[in-house]
Amino acid sequence: MHPCGRERGVTHMRGWSLAVLCCLGAITGLSATAAIRQGFVPGADGVRLHFYQAGPNVASHTLLFIPGWRISSEIWRRQLRYFSGLGDRVIAIDSRSQGGSSLVYAGNDPEDRARDIHRLIVNLHLTHLILVGWSQGVQDVAAYVQGFGTGALRKVVLVDSPVSDGPSDVTDNPAFVARVLKGIGVYSRDPRDYSAGMMRAIISRPGSASLIAALTEESLKTPPSVGISMLVQDLFTVDRRPILRKFDRPTLVIASGESPLLEQQRQMAAQLPMGRIIVIRHAAHAVFIDRPGAFERALETFITRRVTSRGAHS
């Protein structure tokens, strides 16, 4: 996770049938060809996952976007439109305890979210799949590969976060741990102020005030007790670096040139069996918001072409 994403009645539904709860209608303000539909699908443990979807149900490529810590799938709105406009099937989910998905007070670690990803892939019959994880979503993708392998995947994209070092950070990176703990204290005392500041830190694109406000409201759907548990489990409980050896599909790392964790992301890309990295300059943590054109070109090229160089800048 980025340092702001790193520093930065329970609705536990039981007994869901395996039928997907269908679309609730198109999001307003979009053309018919780019209509974004929303729906729900059963995850693991009876959790109900909210998702947005655009594009045809049968396509040459399916993209599944996994969001960051307490971030709603709303953040992927432009990518839903862009890639569905190319004829791809595009899905963005709210992870459990985030956005419109079920809130649970236990079972909020990356391994639990990986089981949700697996159930969603099965229940929506996803094929030709490119799995895209950003920030906390990078941990979820790593946990998915560890738990379920890569058989359902065509390619993988990891956006602006290294996988976690786990407990070793306590001794190897004490200053980082101290920053995270200090941030947790601020978050627990004033969740709204902390969340608004986090959104302003991860999005630097001018004119994003309305998006920042909307994402802040969505982030507050996750109670601080749950958010703190998620963050600690994301960062400090499991060393996910050994999982990188299991990424036996082409894997693209897209990193912000401003990231304080850029070197760790370069090291991660070097450890991936089929990895490469693209660095997008002049962008904060949400590189797909700050530099959407550069992000989409990088992802589109990776999806449609065989790229052999191991590093690039934009």
Contacts in CASP RR format, 6 or more apart in sequence:
PFRMAT RR
TARGET T0000
AUTHOR 0000-0000-0000
METHOD contacts of the structure
MODEL  1
MHPCGRERGVTHMRGWSLAVLCCLGAITGLSATAAIRQGFVPGADGVRLH
FYQAGPNVASHTLLFIPGWRISSEIWRRQLRYFSGLGDRVIAIDSRSQGG
SSLVYAGNDPEDRARDIHRLIVNLHLTHLILVGWSQGVQDVAAYVQGFGT
GALRKVVLVDSPVSDGPSDVTDNPAFVARVLKGIGVYSRDPRDYSAGMMR
AIISRPGSASLIAALTEESLKTPPSVGISMLVQDLFTVDRRPILRKFDRP
TLVIASGESPLLEQQRQMAAQLPMGRIIVIRHAAHAVFIDRPGAFERALE
TFITRRVTSRGAHS
1 8 0 8 1.000
1 68 0 8 1.000
1 69 0 8 1.000
1 135 0 8 1.000
1 136 0 8 1.000
1 138 0 8 1.000
1 139 0 8 1.000
1 161 0 8 1.000
1 164 0 8 1.000
1 234 0 8 1.000
1 235 0 8 1.000
2 8 0 8 1.000
2 135 0 8 1.000
2 160 0 8 1.000
2 161 0 8 1.000
2 202 0 8 1.000
2 256 0 8 1.000
2 259 0 8 1.000
2 261 0 8 1.000
2 285 0 8 1.000
3 176 0 8 1.000
3 179 0 8 1.000
3 260 0 8 1.000
3 261 0 8 1.000
4 198 0 8 1.000
4 201 0 8 1.000
4 202 0 8 1.000
4 285 0 8 1.000
5 68 0 8 1.000
5 69 0 8 1.000
5 135 0 8 1.000
5 136 0 8 1.000
5 198 0 8 1.000
5 202 0 8 1.000
5 231 0 8 1.000
5 285 0 8 1.000
6 161 0 8 1.000
6 176 0 8 1.000
6 180 0 8 1.000
6 231 0 8 1.000
6 234 0 8 1.000
6 235 0 8 1.000
6 261 0 8 1.000
7 179 0 8 1.000
7 180 0 8 1.000
7 182 0 8 1.000
7 183 0 8 1.000
8 69 0 8 1.000
8 198 0 8 1.000
8 201 0 8 1.000
8 202 0 8 1.000
8 285 0 8 1.000
10 103 0 8 1.000
10 104 0 8 1.000
10 105 0 8 1.000
11 48 0 8 1.000
11 102 0 8 1.000
11 103 0 8 1.000
11 104 0 8 1.000
12 45 0 8 1.000
12 46 0 8 1.000
12 47 0 8 1.000
12 102 0 8 1.000
12 103 0 8 1.000
12 104 0 8 1.000
13 46 0 8 1.000
13 47 0 8 1.000
13 48 0 8 1.000
13 102 0 8 1.000
14 46 0 8 1.000
15 46 0 8 1.000
16 42 0 8 1.000
16 43 0 8 1.000
16 46 0 8 1.000
16 48 0 8 1.000
17 42 0 8 1.000
18 42 0 8 1.000
18 123 0 8 1.000
20 39 0 8 1.000
20 40 0 8 1.000
20 41 0 8 1.000
20 123 0 8 1.000
20 124 0 8 1.000
21 39 0 8 1.000
21 40 0 8 1.000
21 41 0 8 1.000
21 48 0 8 1.000
22 39 0 8 1.000
23 37 0 8 1.000
23 38 0 8 1.000
23 39 0 8 1.000
23 53 0 8 1.000
24 37 0 8 1.000
24 38 0 8 1.000
24 39 0 8 1.000
25 37 0 8 1.000
25 38 0 8 1.000
26 32 0 8 1.000
26 35 0 8 1.000
26 36 0 8 1.000
26 37 0 8 1.000
27 35 0 8 1.000
27 36 0 8 1.000
27 37 0 8 1.000
27 38 0 8 1.000
27 52 0 8 1.000
30 36 0 8 1.000
30 81 0 8 1.000
33 85 0 8 1.000
34 54 0 8 1.000
34 81 0 8 1.000
34 84 0 8 1.000
34 85 0 8 1.000
35 54 0 8 1.000
36 52 0 8 1.000
36 53 0 8 1.000
36 54 0 8 1.000
36 77 0 8 1.000
36 80 0 8 1.000
36 81 0 8 1.000
36 84 0 8 1.000
37 52 0 8 1.000
37 53 0 8 1.000
37 54 0 8 1.000
38 50 0 8 1.000
38 51 0 8 1.000
38 52 0 8 1.000
38 53 0 8 1.000
39 50 0 8 1.000
39 51 0 8 1.000
39 52 0 8 1.000
39 53 0 8 1.000
40 48 0 8 1.000
40 49 0 8 1.000
40 50 0 8 1.000
40 51 0 8 1.000
41 48 0 8 1.000
41 49 0 8 1.000
41 51 0 8 1.000
41 119 0 8 1.000
41 120 0 8 1.000
41 123 0 8 1.000
41 124 0 8 1.000
42 48 0 8 1.000
42 49 0 8 1.000
42 119 0 8 1.000
42 123 0 8 1.000
43 49 0 8 1.000
43 96 0 8 1.000
43 115 0 8 1.000
43 116 0 8 1.000
43 119 0 8 1.000
43 120 0 8 1.000
43 123 0 8 1.000
44 112 0 8 1.000
44 115 0 8 1.000
44 116 0 8 1.000
44 118 0 8 1.000
44 119 0 8 1.000
45 104 0 8 1.000
45 107 0 8 1.000
45 112 0 8 1.000
45 115 0 8 1.000
46 102 0 8 1.000
47 96 0 8 1.000
47 101 0 8 1.000
47 102 0 8 1.000
47 104 0 8 1.000
47 116 0 8 1.000
48 101 0 8 1.000
48 102 0 8 1.000
49 93 0 8 1.000
49 94 0 8 1.000
49 95 0 8 1.000
49 96 0 8 1.000
49 101 0 8 1.000
49 102 0 8 1.000
49 116 0 8 1.000
49 119 0 8 1.000
49 120 0 8 1.000
50 73 0 8 1.000
50 93 0 8 1.000
50 94 0 8 1.000
50 99 0 8 1.000
50 100 0 8 1.000
50 101 0 8 1.000
51 73 0 8 1.000
51 91 0 8 1.000
51 92 0 8 1.000
51 93 0 8 1.000
51 94 0 8 1.000
51 120 0 8 1.000
52 73 0 8 1.000
52 74 0 8 1.000
52 76 0 8 1.000
52 77 0 8 1.000
52 80 0 8 1.000
52 91 0 8 1.000
52 92 0 8 1.000
53 80 0 8 1.000
53 89 0 8 1.000
53 90 0 8 1.000
53 91 0 8 1.000
53 92 0 8 1.000
54 80 0 8 1.000
54 81 0 8 1.000
54 83 0 8 1.000
54 84 0 8 1.000
54 85 0 8 1.000
54 89 0 8 1.000
54 90 0 8 1.000
55 84 0 8 1.000
55 85 0 8 1.000
55 87 0 8 1.000
55 88 0 8 1.000
55 89 0 8 1.000
55 90 0 8 1.000
56 87 0 8 1.000
56 89 0 8 1.000
57 89 0 8 1.000
58 89 0 8 1.000
59 87 0 8 1.000
59 88 0 8 1.000
59 89 0 8 1.000
59 128 0 8 1.000
60 87 0 8 1.000
60 88 0 8 1.000
60 128 0 8 1.000
61 83 0 8 1.000
61 88 0 8 1.000
61 89 0 8 1.000
61 128 0 8 1.000
61 130 0 8 1.000
61 154 0 8 1.000
61 303 0 8 1.000
61 304 0 8 1.000
62 88 0 8 1.000
62 89 0 8 1.000
62 90 0 8 1.000
62 91 0 8 1.000
62 126 0 8 1.000
62 127 0 8 1.000
62 128 0 8 1.000
62 129 0 8 1.000
62 130 0 8 1.000
63 79 0 8 1.000
63 83 0 8 1.000
63 88 0 8 1.000
63 89 0 8 1.000
63 90 0 8 1.000
63 91 0 8 1.000
63 129 0 8 1.000
63 130 0 8 1.000
63 132 0 8 1.000
63 299 0 8 1.000
63 303 0 8 1.000
64 91 0 8 1.000
64 92 0 8 1.000
64 93 0 8 1.000
64 117 0 8 1.000
64 120 0 8 1.000
64 121 0 8 1.000
64 126 0 8 1.000
64 129 0 8 1.000
64 130 0 8 1.000
64 131 0 8 1.000
64 132 0 8 1.000
65 73 0 8 1.000
65 76 0 8 1.000
65 79 0 8 1.000
65 90 0 8 1.000
65 91 0 8 1.000
65 92 0 8 1.000
65 93 0 8 1.000
65 132 0 8 1.000
65 133 0 8 1.000
65 134 0 8 1.000
66 93 0 8 1.000
66 95 0 8 1.000
66 113 0 8 1.000
66 117 0 8 1.000
66 131 0 8 1.000
66 132 0 8 1.000
66 133 0 8 1.000
66 134 0 8 1.000
66 137 0 8 1.000
66 140 0 8 1.000
66 141 0 8 1.000
67 73 0 8 1.000
67 75 0 8 1.000
67 76 0 8 1.000
67 92 0 8 1.000
67 93 0 8 1.000
67 94 0 8 1.000
67 95 0 8 1.000
67 98 0 8 1.000
67 133 0 8 1.000
67 134 0 8 1.000
67 135 0 8 1.000
67 136 0 8 1.000
67 137 0 8 1.000
68 95 0 8 1.000
68 133 0 8 1.000
68 134 0 8 1.000
68 135 0 8 1.000
68 136 0 8 1.000
68 137 0 8 1.000
69 135 0 8 1.000
69 136 0 8 1.000
69 227 0 8 1.000
69 230 0 8 1.000
69 231 0 8 1.000
69 234 0 8 1.000
70 98 0 8 1.000
70 195 0 8 1.000
70 218 0 8 1.000
70 219 0 8 1.000
70 222 0 8 1.000
70 227 0 8 1.000
70 230 0 8 1.000
71 98 0 8 1.000
71 135 0 8 1.000
71 136 0 8 1.000
71 215 0 8 1.000
71 218 0 8 1.000
71 219 0 8 1.000
72 94 0 8 1.000
72 98 0 8 1.000
72 99 0 8 1.000
72 100 0 8 1.000
72 214 0 8 1.000
72 215 0 8 1.000
72 218 0 8 1.000
72 219 0 8 1.000
73 92 0 8 1.000
73 93 0 8 1.000
73 94 0 8 1.000
73 99 0 8 1.000
74 211 0 8 1.000
74 214 0 8 1.000
74 215 0 8 1.000
74 218 0 8 1.000
75 211 0 8 1.000
75 215 0 8 1.000
75 286 0 8 1.000
75 288 0 8 1.000
75 289 0 8 1.000
76 92 0 8 1.000
76 288 0 8 1.000
78 288 0 8 1.000
78 289 0 8 1.000
78 292 0 8 1.000
79 90 0 8 1.000
79 92 0 8 1.000
79 288 0 8 1.000
79 292 0 8 1.000
79 295 0 8 1.000
79 296 0 8 1.000
80 90 0 8 1.000
80 92 0 8 1.000
82 292 0 8 1.000
82 296 0 8 1.000
83 90 0 8 1.000
83 296 0 8 1.000
83 299 0 8 1.000
83 300 0 8 1.000
84 90 0 8 1.000
86 300 0 8 1.000
88 303 0 8 1.000
89 126 0 8 1.000
91 120 0 8 1.000
91 124 0 8 1.000
91 126 0 8 1.000
93 101 0 8 1.000
93 116 0 8 1.000
93 117 0 8 1.000
93 120 0 8 1.000
94 100 0 8 1.000
94 101 0 8 1.000
95 101 0 8 1.000
95 113 0 8 1.000
95 116 0 8 1.000
95 136 0 8 1.000
95 137 0 8 1.000
95 140 0 8 1.000
96 102 0 8 1.000
96 103 0 8 1.000
96 104 0 8 1.000
96 107 0 8 1.000
96 108 0 8 1.000
96 112 0 8 1.000
96 113 0 8 1.000
96 116 0 8 1.000
97 103 0 8 1.000
97 104 0 8 1.000
97 108 0 8 1.000
97 222 0 8 1.000
97 226 0 8 1.000
97 227 0 8 1.000
97 230 0 8 1.000
98 218 0 8 1.000
98 219 0 8 1.000
98 221 0 8 1.000
98 222 0 8 1.000
99 218 0 8 1.000
99 221 0 8 1.000
99 222 0 8 1.000
100 221 0 8 1.000
103 221 0 8 1.000
103 222 0 8 1.000
103 223 0 8 1.000
103 226 0 8 1.000
104 226 0 8 1.000
105 225 0 8 1.000
105 226 0 8 1.000
108 226 0 8 1.000
108 227 0 8 1.000
108 229 0 8 1.000
108 230 0 8 1.000
108 233 0 8 1.000
109 143 0 8 1.000
109 230 0 8 1.000
109 233 0 8 1.000
109 234 0 8 1.000
109 237 0 8 1.000
109 238 0 8 1.000
110 136 0 8 1.000
110 137 0 8 1.000
110 139 0 8 1.000
110 140 0 8 1.000
110 142 0 8 1.000
110 143 0 8 1.000
110 233 0 8 1.000
110 234 0 8 1.000
110 238 0 8 1.000
110 240 0 8 1.000
111 143 0 8 1.000
111 146 0 8 1.000
111 147 0 8 1.000
111 238 0 8 1.000
113 137 0 8 1.000
113 140 0 8 1.000
113 143 0 8 1.000
114 140 0 8 1.000
114 141 0 8 1.000
114 143 0 8 1.000
114 144 0 8 1.000
114 146 0 8 1.000
114 147 0 8 1.000
114 148 0 8 1.000
117 131 0 8 1.000
117 140 0 8 1.000
117 141 0 8 1.000
117 144 0 8 1.000
118 144 0 8 1.000
118 147 0 8 1.000
118 148 0 8 1.000
120 126 0 8 1.000
121 129 0 8 1.000
121 152 0 8 1.000
126 152 0 8 1.000
128 154 0 8 1.000
129 152 0 8 1.000
129 153 0 8 1.000
129 154 0 8 1.000
130 153 0 8 1.000
130 154 0 8 1.000
130 155 0 8 1.000
130 156 0 8 1.000
130 157 0 8 1.000
130 303 0 8 1.000
131 141 0 8 1.000
131 144 0 8 1.000
131 153 0 8 1.000
131 155 0 8 1.000
131 156 0 8 1.000
131 157 0 8 1.000
132 156 0 8 1.000
132 157 0 8 1.000
132 159 0 8 1.000
132 299 0 8 1.000
133 140 0 8 1.000
133 141 0 8 1.000
133 157 0 8 1.000
133 158 0 8 1.000
133 159 0 8 1.000
134 159 0 8 1.000
134 160 0 8 1.000
134 161 0 8 1.000
134 286 0 8 1.000
134 288 0 8 1.000
135 159 0 8 1.000
135 160 0 8 1.000
135 161 0 8 1.000
135 285 0 8 1.000
136 161 0 8 1.000
136 230 0 8 1.000
136 234 0 8 1.000
137 161 0 8 1.000
138 158 0 8 1.000
138 159 0 8 1.000
138 161 0 8 1.000
138 162 0 8 1.000
138 163 0 8 1.000
139 161 0 8 1.000
139 163 0 8 1.000
139 164 0 8 1.000
139 234 0 8 1.000
139 240 0 8 1.000
141 156 0 8 1.000
141 158 0 8 1.000
142 163 0 8 1.000
142 240 0 8 1.000
142 243 0 8 1.000
142 244 0 8 1.000
143 238 0 8 1.000
143 240 0 8 1.000
143 243 0 8 1.000
145 156 0 8 1.000
145 243 0 8 1.000
145 246 0 8 1.000
145 247 0 8 1.000
146 240 0 8 1.000
146 243 0 8 1.000
146 246 0 8 1.000
149 246 0 8 1.000
150 156 0 8 1.000
150 246 0 8 1.000
150 247 0 8 1.000
150 248 0 8 1.000
150 249 0 8 1.000
153 249 0 8 1.000
154 249 0 8 1.000
155 249 0 8 1.000
155 250 0 8 1.000
155 251 0 8 1.000
155 252 0 8 1.000
155 302 0 8 1.000
155 303 0 8 1.000
156 247 0 8 1.000
156 249 0 8 1.000
156 250 0 8 1.000
156 251 0 8 1.000
156 252 0 8 1.000
157 251 0 8 1.000
157 252 0 8 1.000
157 253 0 8 1.000
157 254 0 8 1.000
157 299 0 8 1.000
157 302 0 8 1.000
158 251 0 8 1.000
158 252 0 8 1.000
158 253 0 8 1.000
158 254 0 8 1.000
158 265 0 8 1.000
158 268 0 8 1.000
159 253 0 8 1.000
159 254 0 8 1.000
159 255 0 8 1.000
159 287 0 8 1.000
159 288 0 8 1.000
160 254 0 8 1.000
160 255 0 8 1.000
160 256 0 8 1.000
160 259 0 8 1.000
160 261 0 8 1.000
160 265 0 8 1.000
160 285 0 8 1.000
160 287 0 8 1.000
161 261 0 8 1.000
161 265 0 8 1.000
162 261 0 8 1.000
162 264 0 8 1.000
162 265 0 8 1.000
162 267 0 8 1.000
162 268 0 8 1.000
163 240 0 8 1.000
163 241 0 8 1.000
163 243 0 8 1.000
163 244 0 8 1.000
163 268 0 8 1.000
164 234 0 8 1.000
164 235 0 8 1.000
164 236 0 8 1.000
164 238 0 8 1.000
164 239 0 8 1.000
164 240 0 8 1.000
165 172 0 8 1.000
165 173 0 8 1.000
165 239 0 8 1.000
165 241 0 8 1.000
166 235 0 8 1.000
166 236 0 8 1.000
166 237 0 8 1.000
166 238 0 8 1.000
166 239 0 8 1.000
166 240 0 8 1.000
167 236 0 8 1.000
167 237 0 8 1.000
167 239 0 8 1.000
168 239 0 8 1.000
169 176 0 8 1.000
169 177 0 8 1.000
169 235 0 8 1.000
169 236 0 8 1.000
170 177 0 8 1.000
170 236 0 8 1.000
177 236 0 8 1.000
180 231 0 8 1.000
180 235 0 8 1.000
183 194 0 8 1.000
184 228 0 8 1.000
184 231 0 8 1.000
184 232 0 8 1.000
186 193 0 8 1.000
186 194 0 8 1.000
187 194 0 8 1.000
187 195 0 8 1.000
187 224 0 8 1.000
187 227 0 8 1.000
187 228 0 8 1.000
188 224 0 8 1.000
188 228 0 8 1.000
191 220 0 8 1.000
191 224 0 8 1.000
192 216 0 8 1.000
192 220 0 8 1.000
195 216 0 8 1.000
195 219 0 8 1.000
195 220 0 8 1.000
196 212 0 8 1.000
196 213 0 8 1.000
196 216 0 8 1.000
198 219 0 8 1.000
199 212 0 8 1.000
199 215 0 8 1.000
199 216 0 8 1.000
199 219 0 8 1.000
200 212 0 8 1.000
201 284 0 8 1.000
201 285 0 8 1.000
202 284 0 8 1.000
202 285 0 8 1.000
202 286 0 8 1.000
203 211 0 8 1.000
203 212 0 8 1.000
203 215 0 8 1.000
203 284 0 8 1.000
203 285 0 8 1.000
203 286 0 8 1.000
203 289 0 8 1.000
203 290 0 8 1.000
204 283 0 8 1.000
204 284 0 8 1.000
204 290 0 8 1.000
205 289 0 8 1.000
205 290 0 8 1.000
208 289 0 8 1.000
211 289 0 8 1.000
222 230 0 8 1.000
241 268 0 8 1.000
241 271 0 8 1.000
244 268 0 8 1.000
244 271 0 8 1.000
244 272 0 8 1.000
245 271 0 8 1.000
245 273 0 8 1.000
247 272 0 8 1.000
247 273 0 8 1.000
247 274 0 8 1.000
247 275 0 8 1.000
248 273 0 8 1.000
248 274 0 8 1.000
249 274 0 8 1.000
250 274 0 8 1.000
250 275 0 8 1.000
250 302 0 8 1.000
251 269 0 8 1.000
251 272 0 8 1.000
251 274 0 8 1.000
251 275 0 8 1.000
251 276 0 8 1.000
252 275 0 8 1.000
252 276 0 8 1.000
252 277 0 8 1.000
252 278 0 8 1.000
252 298 0 8 1.000
252 299 0 8 1.000
252 302 0 8 1.000
253 265 0 8 1.000
253 268 0 8 1.000
253 269 0 8 1.000
253 272 0 8 1.000
253 275 0 8 1.000
253 276 0 8 1.000
253 277 0 8 1.000
253 278 0 8 1.000
254 277 0 8 1.000
254 278 0 8 1.000
254 280 0 8 1.000
254 287 0 8 1.000
254 295 0 8 1.000
254 298 0 8 1.000
254 299 0 8 1.000
255 262 0 8 1.000
255 265 0 8 1.000
255 266 0 8 1.000
255 277 0 8 1.000
255 278 0 8 1.000
255 279 0 8 1.000
255 280 0 8 1.000
255 287 0 8 1.000
256 262 0 8 1.000
256 279 0 8 1.000
256 280 0 8 1.000
256 283 0 8 1.000
256 284 0 8 1.000
256 285 0 8 1.000
256 287 0 8 1.000
256 290 0 8 1.000
257 279 0 8 1.000
257 280 0 8 1.000
257 281 0 8 1.000
257 282 0 8 1.000
257 283 0 8 1.000
258 281 0 8 1.000
258 282 0 8 1.000
258 283 0 8 1.000
258 284 0 8 1.000
259 265 0 8 1.000
259 285 0 8 1.000
262 279 0 8 1.000
265 277 0 8 1.000
266 277 0 8 1.000
269 275 0 8 1.000
269 276 0 8 1.000
269 277 0 8 1.000
269 310 0 8 1.000
269 311 0 8 1.000
270 310 0 8 1.000
275 310 0 8 1.000
276 307 0 8 1.000
276 309 0 8 1.000
276 310 0 8 1.000
276 311 0 8 1.000
276 312 0 8 1.000
277 310 0 8 1.000
277 311 0 8 1.000
277 312 0 8 1.000
278 298 0 8 1.000
278 311 0 8 1.000
278 312 0 8 1.000
278 313 0 8 1.000
278 314 0 8 1.000
279 311 0 8 1.000
279 312 0 8 1.000
279 313 0 8 1.000
279 314 0 8 1.000
280 287 0 8 1.000
280 291 0 8 1.000
280 294 0 8 1.000
280 295 0 8 1.000
280 298 0 8 1.000
280 313 0 8 1.000
280 314 0 8 1.000
281 291 0 8 1.000
281 313 0 8 1.000
281 314 0 8 1.000
282 290 0 8 1.000
282 291 0 8 1.000
283 290 0 8 1.000
283 291 0 8 1.000
283 294 0 8 1.000
284 290 0 8 1.000
287 294 0 8 1.000
287 295 0 8 1.000
288 295 0 8 1.000
288 296 0 8 1.000
291 314 0 8 1.000
294 314 0 8 1.000
297 314 0 8 1.000
298 312 0 8 1.000
298 314 0 8 1.000
301 307 0 8 1.000
END
